[in-house]
Amino acid sequence: MEEKIAIIERLLNPLLTEDIFLVDMKIKPTNNVKIYLDADSGLGIEKCIRINRALYKEIDTNAVFTDGDFSLEVSSPGVDEPLKKLRQYYKNVGRDIEVTFLDDSIKTGRLEEVNDTGIKLVYTEGKNSKAKTHEIELLFSEIKKTKVLIKF
């Protein structure tokens, strides 16, 4: 499967125009190819459809699956999926996040800054007049996963 993933990624890269980037790719044993994309300016359904159609044709033309039996899904990772790429962290600066540490403890706050080695998280402890704001710098090596918190 790793070989097929490498071939599909090579076919996909020229299709990633504008600010679109690959987050993850999986191939199930049933030859169901799942590609998760994101974009700095947001990934609309139109972009997913355009890439899906073009990539499907490339996979078929290049006979990646010898019997031609495969399915392809192109989408964004979804709001409940953890951030996987550094570029996703940069895209979400200023948003509220939930960080799970290696020991499974959790801290929520605002993603203030990002660099190649980690993030700065701003969080508040206490309520009302006793509320105190703190800043901590976290290394990616200390983080198990990070999710963006969606406010409704």
KOLVEX-796073 format. One record per atom (N, C-alpha, C): residue number from 0; atom name; y, z, x. Coordinates in Angstrom, 2 decimals, padded with zeros to 5 digits, m for minus. Each point is the difference from the previous one (the first is absolute). Layout:
BEGIN
NUM|CA|Y|Z|X $
...
***
This chain:
BEGIN
0|N|m001.21|000.00|000.82 $
0|CA|001.21|000.00|m000.82 $
0|C|001.27|000.00|000.86 $
1|N|m000.06|000.67|001.15 $
1|CA|001.18|000.06|000.86 $
1|C|000.44|m001.41|000.43 $
2|N|m000.97|m000.86|000.24 $
2|CA|000.32|m001.37|000.40 $
2|C|000.70|m000.74|m001.14 $
3|N|m000.47|000.19|m001.22 $
3|CA|000.62|m000.64|m001.16 $
3|C|001.41|000.54|m000.23 $
4|N|000.17|001.31|000.19 $
4|CA|001.33|000.61|m000.15 $
4|C|000.97|m000.62|001.01 $
5|N|m000.45|m000.18|001.24 $
5|CA|000.86|m000.59|001.03 $
5|C|000.38|m001.44|m000.36 $
6|N|m000.96|m000.76|m000.52 $
6|CA|000.28|m001.39|m000.39 $
6|C|000.99|m000.03|m001.16 $
7|N|m000.22|000.84|m001.01 $
7|CA|000.89|000.01|m001.16 $
7|C|001.39|000.46|000.40 $
8|N|000.09|000.98|000.90 $
8|CA|001.31|000.46|000.46 $
8|C|000.74|m001.13|000.73 $
9|N|m000.74|m000.77|000.79 $
9|CA|000.61|m001.15|000.69 $
9|C|000.51|m001.04|m001.01 $
10|N|m000.73|m000.21|m001.09 $
10|CA|000.42|m000.94|m001.04 $
10|C|001.16|000.55|m000.82 $
11|N|000.04|001.32|m000.14 $
11|CA|001.04|000.66|m000.80 $
11|C|001.36|000.04|000.70 $
12|N|000.00|000.26|001.30 $
12|CA|001.26|000.22|000.73 $
12|C|001.07|m001.05|m000.23 $
13|N|m000.31|m001.32|000.02 $
13|CA|001.06|m000.97|m000.25 $
13|C|000.57|000.06|m001.42 $
14|N|m000.72|000.61|m000.92 $
14|CA|000.45|000.10|m001.39 $
14|C|000.92|001.19|m000.24 $
15|N|000.07|000.90|000.98 $
15|CA|000.81|001.21|m000.14 $
15|C|001.45|m000.31|000.38 $
16|N|000.70|m000.61|m000.91 $
16|CA|001.39|m000.40|000.21 $
16|C|000.93|001.13|m000.41 $
17|N|001.27|m000.23|000.20 $
17|CA|001.04|000.97|m000.32 $
17|C|m000.30|001.31|000.71 $
18|N|m000.10|001.09|m000.76 $
18|CA|m000.23|001.32|000.60 $
18|C|m001.34|000.58|m000.43 $
19|N|m000.95|m000.86|m000.35 $
19|CA|m001.32|000.44|m000.47 $
19|C|m000.89|000.33|001.20 $
20|N|m000.77|001.09|m000.12 $
20|CA|m000.92|000.37|001.08 $
20|C|m001.32|000.52|m000.55 $
21|N|m001.04|m000.13|000.80 $
21|CA|m001.34|000.45|m000.36 $
21|C|m000.12|001.50|000.19 $
22|N|m000.53|000.68|m001.01 $
22|CA|m000.24|001.44|000.09 $
22|C|m001.48|000.25|000.28 $
23|N|m000.88|m000.68|m000.75 $
23|CA|m001.43|000.24|000.15 $
23|C|m000.77|m001.18|m000.58 $
24|N|m001.23|m000.15|000.45 $
24|CA|m000.89|m001.04|m000.52 $
24|C|m001.42|000.55|m000.01 $
25|N|m000.71|m000.28|m001.09 $
25|CA|m001.39|000.44|m000.13 $
25|C|m000.81|m001.15|m000.58 $
26|N|m001.26|m000.09|000.43 $
26|CA|m000.93|m000.95|m000.60 $
26|C|m001.21|000.78|m000.47 $
27|N|m000.25|m000.07|m001.29 $
27|CA|m001.17|000.69|m000.57 $
27|C|m001.24|m000.86|000.23 $
28|N|m001.19|000.60|m000.06 $
28|CA|m001.25|m000.76|000.21 $
28|C|m000.16|m001.19|m000.96 $
29|N|000.69|000.04|m001.13 $
29|CA|m000.07|m001.09|m000.97 $
29|C|000.97|m001.13|000.34 $
30|N|000.56|000.01|001.22 $
30|CA|001.00|m000.97|000.47 $
30|C|001.28|000.07|m000.81 $
31|N|000.32|001.18|m000.50 $
31|CA|001.28|000.23|m000.67 $
31|C|000.99|000.43|001.08 $
32|N|000.97|m000.87|000.26 $
32|CA|001.02|000.25|001.03 $
32|C|001.20|000.65|m000.67 $
33|N|000.36|001.19|000.48 $
33|CA|001.17|000.72|m000.52 $
33|C|001.04|000.09|001.11 $
34|N|001.17|m000.53|m000.29 $
34|CA|001.09|000.01|000.96 $
34|C|001.16|000.78|m000.59 $
35|N|000.50|000.97|000.78 $
35|CA|001.11|000.82|m000.43 $
35|C|001.21|m000.34|000.87 $
36|N|001.06|m000.46|m000.66 $
36|CA|001.22|m000.39|000.68 $
36|C|001.15|000.89|m000.44 $
37|N|001.05|000.01|000.79 $
37|CA|001.23|000.68|m000.37 $
37|C|001.15|m000.85|000.52 $
38|N|001.20|000.32|m000.41 $
38|CA|001.19|m000.71|000.46 $
38|C|001.16|000.98|000.09 $
39|N|000.84|m000.19|000.99 $
39|CA|001.13|000.90|000.17 $
39|C|000.91|000.00|m001.22 $
40|N|000.10|m001.14|m000.67 $
40|CA|000.87|m000.12|m001.17 $
40|C|m000.77|000.16|m001.31 $
41|N|m001.24|000.41|000.07 $
41|CA|m000.82|000.14|m001.20 $
41|C|m000.89|m001.23|m000.18 $
42|N|m001.18|000.22|m000.51 $
42|CA|m000.97|m001.08|m000.13 $
42|C|m000.24|m000.26|m001.49 $
43|N|000.59|m001.06|m000.51 $
43|CA|m000.17|m000.35|m001.40 $
43|C|m001.29|m000.76|m000.23 $
44|N|m000.39|m000.09|m001.25 $
44|CA|m001.23|m000.68|m000.37 $
44|C|000.04|m001.48|000.38 $
45|N|001.18|m000.61|m000.05 $
45|CA|000.12|m001.43|000.35 $
45|C|m000.42|m000.26|001.44 $
46|N|000.40|000.90|000.90 $
46|CA|m000.38|m000.15|001.41 $
46|C|m001.51|000.14|000.17 $
47|N|m000.59|000.95|m000.71 $
47|CA|m001.46|000.20|000.07 $
47|C|m000.74|m001.23|m000.51 $
48|N|000.46|m000.57|m001.10 $
48|CA|m000.64|m001.19|m000.58 $
48|C|000.10|m001.17|000.98 $
49|N|001.18|m000.20|000.56 $
49|CA|000.22|m001.11|000.95 $
49|C|m000.94|000.11|001.20 $
50|N|m000.08|001.20|000.56 $
50|CA|m000.85|000.21|001.18 $
50|C|m001.48|m000.11|m000.39 $
51|N|m000.37|000.55|m001.16 $
51|CA|m001.39|m000.08|m000.45 $
51|C|m000.45|m001.45|m000.11 $
52|N|000.79|m000.84|m000.66 $
52|CA|m000.36|m001.41|m000.18 $
52|C|m000.14|m000.73|001.33 $
53|N|000.98|000.21|000.88 $
53|CA|m000.01|m000.69|001.29 $
53|C|m001.16|000.49|000.88 $
54|N|m000.23|001.30|000.01 $
54|CA|m001.06|000.55|000.84 $
54|C|m001.38|m000.37|m000.54 $
55|N|m000.17|m000.01|m001.30 $
55|CA|m001.28|m000.39|m000.60 $
55|C|m000.37|m001.41|000.48 $
56|N|000.97|m000.89|m000.05 $
56|CA|m000.22|m001.39|000.43 $
56|C|m000.40|m000.04|001.48 $
57|N|000.69|000.78|000.84 $
57|CA|m000.29|000.03|001.44 $
57|C|m001.41|000.55|000.28 $
58|N|m000.37|001.08|m000.70 $
58|CA|m001.33|000.59|000.19 $
58|C|m001.07|m001.01|m000.40 $
59|N|000.22|m000.68|m001.12 $
59|CA|m000.96|m000.99|m000.49 $
59|C|m000.09|m001.20|000.93 $
60|N|001.15|m000.55|000.40 $
60|CA|000.05|m001.17|000.89 $
60|C|m000.66|000.29|001.34 $
61|N|000.21|001.20|000.52 $
61|CA|m000.56|000.38|001.31 $
61|C|m001.41|000.56|m000.09 $
62|N|m000.60|m000.03|m001.18 $
62|CA|m001.38|000.45|m000.23 $
62|C|m000.29|001.37|000.64 $
63|N|000.90|000.95|m000.24 $
63|CA|m000.19|001.35|000.53 $
63|C|m001.29|000.60|m000.57 $
64|N|m000.25|m000.26|m001.27 $
64|CA|m001.25|000.41|m000.64 $
64|C|m000.80|m001.28|m000.22 $
65|N|m001.08|m000.15|000.74 $
65|CA|m000.73|m001.28|000.07 $
65|C|m000.41|m000.55|m001.35 $
66|N|m000.38|000.86|m000.93 $
66|CA|m000.40|m000.53|m001.31 $
66|C|001.18|m000.15|m000.95 $
67|N|001.21|000.34|000.47 $
67|CA|001.20|m000.14|m000.82 $
67|C|000.10|001.04|m001.10 $
68|N|m000.89|000.98|000.02 $
68|CA|m000.03|001.02|m001.04 $
68|C|000.80|001.22|000.45 $
69|N|001.24|000.09|m000.46 $
69|CA|000.85|001.15|000.31 $
69|C|001.06|000.16|m001.07 $
70|N|000.59|001.18|m000.06 $
70|CA|001.16|000.23|m000.86 $
70|C|001.10|000.60|000.87 $
71|N|001.22|m000.17|m000.43 $
71|CA|001.15|000.44|000.79 $
71|C|000.98|000.74|m000.89 $
72|N|000.40|001.18|000.44 $
72|CA|001.03|000.78|m000.69 $
72|C|001.10|000.31|001.01 $
73|N|001.24|m000.33|m000.38 $
73|CA|001.16|000.30|000.83 $
73|C|000.92|000.88|m000.83 $
74|N|000.33|001.19|000.54 $
74|CA|000.88|000.91|m000.74 $
74|C|000.71|000.93|000.97 $
75|N|000.88|000.82|m000.55 $
75|CA|000.60|001.06|000.80 $
75|C|m000.99|001.17|m000.01 $
76|N|000.11|000.94|000.93 $
76|CA|m000.96|001.09|000.07 $
76|C|m000.01|000.91|m001.22 $
77|N|001.10|000.09|m000.72 $
77|CA|000.07|000.92|m001.14 $
77|C|000.74|001.27|000.39 $
78|N|000.65|000.60|m000.97 $
78|CA|000.85|001.16|000.28 $
78|C|m000.77|001.24|000.45 $
79|N|m001.28|000.09|m000.33 $
79|CA|m000.75|001.19|000.37 $
79|C|m000.73|m000.13|001.33 $
80|N|000.15|m001.12|000.65 $
80|CA|m000.65|m000.22|001.29 $
80|C|000.85|000.57|001.14 $
81|N|m000.64|000.61|001.00 $
81|CA|000.76|000.52|001.14 $
81|C|000.60|m001.12|000.84 $
82|N|001.06|000.33|000.71 $
82|CA|000.63|m000.96|000.91 $
82|C|m000.95|m000.22|001.18 $
83|N|m000.16|m001.27|000.40 $
83|CA|m000.93|m000.33|001.08 $
83|C|000.69|m000.62|001.21 $
84|N|001.11|m000.64|m000.21 $
84|CA|000.68|m000.72|001.07 $
84|C|001.37|000.63|000.28 $
85|N|000.40|m000.05|001.26 $
85|CA|001.31|000.52|000.40 $
85|C|001.10|m000.64|m000.82 $
86|N|m000.15|m001.29|m000.26 $
86|CA|001.03|m000.73|m000.77 $
86|C|000.16|000.58|m001.41 $
87|N|m001.07|000.53|m000.58 $
87|CA|000.10|000.64|m001.31 $
87|C|000.84|001.27|000.07 $
88|N|m000.13|000.74|001.10 $
88|CA|000.82|001.20|000.17 $
88|C|001.47|m000.38|000.06 $
89|N|000.33|m001.01|000.81 $
89|CA|001.40|m000.43|000.11 $
89|C|000.54|m000.42|m001.36 $
90|N|m000.81|m000.71|m000.76 $
90|CA|000.41|m000.49|m001.32 $
90|C|000.33|001.16|m000.95 $
91|N|m000.63|001.16|000.19 $
91|CA|000.14|001.11|m000.93 $
91|C|000.91|001.12|000.48 $
92|N|000.79|m000.24|001.04 $
92|CA|000.98|000.99|000.45 $
92|C|000.94|000.32|m001.16 $
93|N|000.23|001.30|m000.20 $
93|CA|000.88|000.44|m001.08 $
93|C|m000.76|000.39|m001.26 $
94|N|m001.28|m000.31|m000.06 $
94|CA|m000.79|000.33|m001.18 $
94|C|m000.76|001.30|000.21 $
95|N|m000.41|000.60|m001.10 $
95|CA|m000.80|001.22|000.06 $
95|C|m001.45|m000.35|000.31 $
96|N|m000.59|000.78|000.89 $
96|CA|m001.39|m000.24|000.40 $
96|C|m000.79|001.30|m000.02 $
97|N|m001.31|m000.15|m000.02 $
97|CA|m000.92|001.12|000.13 $
97|C|m000.83|m000.25|001.25 $
98|N|000.09|000.92|000.94 $
98|CA|m000.73|m000.13|001.26 $
98|C|m001.18|000.97|m000.01 $
99|N|m001.18|m000.53|000.25 $
99|CA|m001.20|000.83|000.15 $
99|C|m000.31|000.07|001.49 $
100|N|m000.08|001.22|000.51 $
100|CA|m000.27|000.21|001.42 $
100|C|m001.50|m000.02|000.27 $
101|N|m000.37|m000.02|001.25 $
101|CA|m001.40|m000.05|000.40 $
101|C|m000.80|001.18|m000.54 $
102|N|000.66|001.15|m000.20 $
102|CA|m000.68|001.18|m000.54 $
102|C|000.02|000.04|m001.53 $
103|N|000.42|m001.10|m000.62 $
103|CA|000.08|m000.18|m001.46 $
103|C|001.14|000.77|m000.66 $
104|N|000.88|000.63|000.79 $
104|CA|001.19|000.60|m000.60 $
104|C|000.96|m001.15|m000.36 $
105|N|000.88|000.28|m000.95 $
105|CA|000.88|m001.05|m000.53 $
105|C|001.45|000.47|000.04 $
106|N|000.90|m000.92|000.32 $
106|CA|001.43|000.27|m000.06 $
106|C|000.67|m001.20|m000.65 $
107|N|000.91|000.26|m000.92 $
107|CA|000.75|m001.08|m000.64 $
107|C|001.46|000.09|000.40 $
108|N|000.65|m001.13|000.04 $
108|CA|001.41|m000.05|000.35 $
108|C|000.47|m001.44|000.06 $
109|N|001.18|m000.18|000.56 $
109|CA|000.59|m001.34|000.10 $
109|C|m000.26|m000.57|001.39 $
110|N|m000.47|m001.22|000.04 $
110|CA|m000.22|m000.69|001.27 $
110|C|001.38|m000.38|000.55 $
111|N|000.42|000.71|001.01 $
111|CA|001.36|m000.16|000.54 $
111|C|000.09|m001.07|001.08 $
112|N|m000.97|000.02|000.92 $
112|CA|000.02|m000.95|001.12 $
112|C|m001.43|m000.36|000.38 $
113|N|m000.12|m001.16|000.65 $
113|CA|m001.29|m000.47|000.50 $
113|C|000.21|m000.56|001.40 $
114|N|m000.97|000.24|000.89 $
114|CA|000.00|m000.69|001.28 $
114|C|m001.45|m000.37|000.32 $
115|N|m000.25|m000.53|001.16 $
115|CA|m001.34|m000.48|000.33 $
115|C|m001.05|001.11|000.08 $
116|N|000.43|001.24|000.18 $
116|CA|m000.96|001.09|000.19 $
116|C|m000.09|000.96|m001.18 $
117|N|000.97|m000.03|m000.91 $
117|CA|m000.04|000.95|m001.10 $
117|C|001.17|m000.13|m000.96 $
118|N|000.19|001.06|m000.78 $
118|CA|001.02|000.01|m001.05 $
118|C|000.79|001.30|000.03 $
119|N|001.15|m000.04|m000.66 $
119|CA|000.77|001.22|m000.25 $
119|C|m000.03|000.23|m001.51 $
120|N|m000.42|001.20|m000.40 $
120|CA|m000.12|000.36|m001.40 $
120|C|001.02|001.08|m000.31 $
121|N|000.76|m000.18|m001.07 $
121|CA|000.96|001.00|m000.47 $
121|C|m000.57|000.59|m001.28 $
122|N|m000.14|001.33|m000.02 $
122|CA|m000.58|000.67|m001.17 $
122|C|000.77|001.28|m000.31 $
123|N|m000.15|000.48|m001.23 $
123|CA|000.70|001.20|m000.45 $
123|C|m001.01|001.07|m000.35 $
124|N|000.29|001.22|000.42 $
124|CA|m000.82|001.16|m000.37 $
124|C|000.87|000.95|m000.79 $
125|N|m000.58|000.62|m001.02 $
125|CA|000.75|000.92|m000.84 $
125|C|000.72|m000.74|m001.11 $
126|N|000.60|000.77|m000.91 $
126|CA|000.68|m000.60|m001.14 $
126|C|001.40|000.56|m000.15 $
127|N|000.83|m000.78|m000.67 $
127|CA|001.38|000.36|m000.33 $
127|C|000.78|000.48|001.22 $
128|N|000.57|001.20|m000.06 $
128|CA|000.85|000.47|001.10 $
128|C|m000.81|000.36|001.25 $
129|N|m001.30|000.17|m000.13 $
129|CA|m000.85|000.33|001.15 $
129|C|m000.63|m001.24|000.63 $
130|N|000.34|m001.16|m000.52 $
130|CA|m000.58|m001.25|000.52 $
130|C|000.53|m000.28|001.40 $
131|N|m000.90|m000.34|000.89 $
131|CA|000.37|m000.37|001.38 $
131|C|m000.63|m001.35|000.32 $
132|N|000.80|m000.85|000.60 $
132|CA|m000.48|m001.31|000.40 $
132|C|m000.42|000.04|001.46 $
133|N|m001.14|m000.61|000.29 $
133|CA|m000.55|m000.02|001.35 $
133|C|m000.29|m001.45|000.40 $
134|N|000.02|m000.23|001.29 $
134|CA|m000.40|m001.29|000.56 $
134|C|m001.12|000.24|000.99 $
135|N|m001.05|m000.81|m000.10 $
135|CA|m001.05|000.10|001.01 $
135|C|m000.36|m001.41|000.47 $
136|N|m000.33|m000.08|001.26 $
136|CA|m000.47|m001.27|000.55 $
136|C|m001.51|000.09|000.12 $
137|N|m000.67|m001.02|m000.51 $
137|CA|m001.45|m000.04|m000.01 $
137|C|m000.49|m001.22|000.76 $
138|N|m001.01|000.21|000.80 $
138|CA|m000.64|m001.12|000.70 $
138|C|m001.04|m000.62|m000.93 $
139|N|m000.17|m001.32|000.09 $
139|CA|m001.03|m000.65|m000.81 $
139|C|m001.38|000.59|000.28 $
140|N|m000.21|000.48|001.23 $
140|CA|m001.29|000.59|000.37 $
140|C|m000.28|001.31|m000.75 $
141|N|001.04|000.60|m000.60 $
141|CA|m000.15|001.24|m000.77 $
141|C|m000.23|m000.26|m001.49 $
142|N|000.17|m001.25|m000.41 $
142|CA|m000.02|m000.36|m001.41 $
142|C|m001.33|m000.65|m000.38 $
143|N|m000.61|000.54|m001.04 $
143|CA|m001.23|m000.59|m000.54 $
143|C|000.33|m001.17|m000.92 $
144|N|000.97|000.22|m000.91 $
144|CA|000.47|m001.08|m000.88 $
144|C|001.37|000.33|m000.56 $
145|N|000.70|m001.06|m000.40 $
145|CA|001.33|000.14|m000.59 $
145|C|000.05|m000.87|m001.25 $
146|N|000.48|000.60|m001.09 $
146|CA|000.16|m000.74|m001.25 $
146|C|001.45|000.09|m000.44 $
147|N|000.50|m001.10|m000.57 $
147|CA|001.34|m000.01|m000.57 $
147|C|m000.09|000.64|m001.38 $
148|N|000.92|000.91|m000.30 $
148|CA|000.03|000.64|m001.31 $
148|C|000.88|m000.81|m000.93 $
149|N|m000.53|m000.34|m001.14 $
149|CA|000.74|m000.80|m000.98 $
149|C|000.60|000.93|m001.03 $
150|N|001.31|m000.16|m000.24 $
150|CA|000.69|000.82|m000.99 $
150|C|000.24|m000.82|m001.26 $
151|N|m000.27|000.62|m001.12 $
151|CA|000.22|m000.69|m001.28 $
151|C|001.15|000.62|m000.73 $
***
